[in-house]
């Protein structure tokens, strides 16, 4: 499954690395790619939405919306 999270506060490479690091620790994540310009996080794998949202929150960012990609 592929999920795309909209995270409006993403603004720089620090944001990118912080989110990729936290989301990458979640069991079931096959890949995570943060697009700074699009302010989005693309996650592939079997991890639950709640766990992914928690990881993004742990990195210090708030999810505005999520869609299947």
C-alpha positions in Angstrom: 0.0 0.0 0.0 1.2 3.5 -0.8 0.0 6.5 1.2 0.7 10.2 0.6 0.6 12.5 3.6 0.3 16.3 3.2 2.5 18.0 5.8 2.4 21.8 5.3 5.2 22.6 7.7 7.8 20.8 5.6 10.2 23.6 4.4 13.8 22.3 4.2 16.2 19.4 4.1 16.2 19.2 7.9 12.5 18.6 7.8 13.0 15.9 5.1 15.6 14.0 7.1 13.8 14.2 10.4 10.6 12.8 8.9 12.3 10.1 6.8 14.3 9.0 9.9 11.2 8.7 12.2 8.9 7.1 9.6 11.7 4.7 8.5 11.8 3.2 12.0 8.1 2.1 11.8 7.7 -1.7 11.2 6.3 -2.4 7.8 7.7 0.6 6.0 9.3 -0.4 2.7 10.2 3.1 1.7 9.6 6.8 2.7 10.3 9.8 0.5 9.7 13.4 1.6 9.2 15.9 -1.2 10.0 19.3 0.3 8.6 21.3 -2.6 5.3 19.4 -2.6 5.2 19.3 1.2 4.4 15.6 1.1 5.5 12.3 2.5 5.1 9.2 0.3 5.2 5.9 2.3 5.1 2.4 0.8 4.6 -0.7 2.9 2.2 -2.4 5.2 2.5 0.0 8.3 -0.8 1.2 9.8 -1.9 4.8 9.1 -2.0 5.6 12.9 1.6 4.5 13.3 2.8 6.5 10.4 1.0 9.6 11.7 2.5 9.1 15.1 6.0 8.9 13.6 5.5 12.1 11.6 4.2 13.7 14.8 7.2 12.4 16.7 9.4 14.2 14.1 7.7 17.4 15.1 5.2 17.8 12.2 1.4 17.6 11.8 -0.4 15.7 9.0 -3.0 17.9 7.2 -4.4 15.0 5.1 -3.7 11.6 3.7 -4.6 9.9 0.4 -3.8 6.6 -1.2 -1.3 7.1 -4.0 
